Amino acid sequence: MFDAQRTAVKQSQQLLKQGMATQRNVDTMALTGLKGQASLQRQQLELAQAATHGYVNATAAVLPSDDASEVHRTIDETFDQLKTTYAEFYDVLERELERDVDSANELSEEFADALDEQTDQLLEITQSVEDRTVQNVDELSGQLREQLERTQELQDQLEDLLENQTSDVEELLERQAEQIERFQQQLEEQTEAVTQEIPVQGTDEPHTKIETDPEHTLESVEGIDEEVREQLSEAGIATIADLTRAGPEAVAEAADIPESQAEEWIDQAEA
């Protein structure tokens, strides 16, 4: 882009110089033409003078000799004055035109010098703009590279954070899975304990009914109200026997109480 601008500036400079040279040639041709016109005009005056003398000579037969000589002298004086007047006129015109040509040439040279100076300044400015543009592009490229590097760093940090969070989630899921497994194991143990109290069908042993006697239910234990009985029942602890078999830890977890309180209930059940 900048090369094209410099080329256009230089071409404009050459065109202006060519135009000034053409104008100087036109002025020179005009001056040359003026000199030719002055010479032609002088020749025409001389021809007119000769023709006038010839006319006078042709009519000399009817004029006295003295009058003819006077007429010829008058003709010569008149044409000499005309020649002098035309010569002075063309001299003045030629001097003015030469002065104009010289002034035009001088002005053209000054204009050409000024044009060269301004063109050089314009080219320097163009080069300076190009240098600054290249520098700005380099700076912008550097800033973009830095921004990309910072973006990559942030991306790496985000990936590390996600990886750490994923590890934490996996550990949490593993702990929850272990807790669920322990709960299922406890539930299976409690279910097995309950089924052991129910006789197998087809045997001769009498069916054992679920204890409903207040002495065998949890109502006989002081501190176990209806809400707690429901909590314990959901955990498979519905009778005194269930309470003593479950142990303090299971009772405390099922009723959401301290183990010391669970131990007191078990002591009451065993008494």
Secondary structure by P-SEA (a helix, b strand, c coil): caaaaaaaaaaaaaaaaaaaaaaaaaaaaaaaaaaaaaaaaaaaaaaaaaaaaaaaaaacccccaaaaaaaaaaaaaaaaaaaaaaaaaaaaaaaaaaaaaaaaaaaaaaaaaaaaaaaaaaaaaaaaaaaaaaaaaaaaaaaaaaaaaaaaaaaaaaaaaaaaaaaaaaaaaaaaaaaaaaaaaaaaaaaaaaaaaccccccccccccccccccccccccccccaaaaaaaaaaccccaaaaaaacaaaaaaaacccaaaaaaaaaaaac
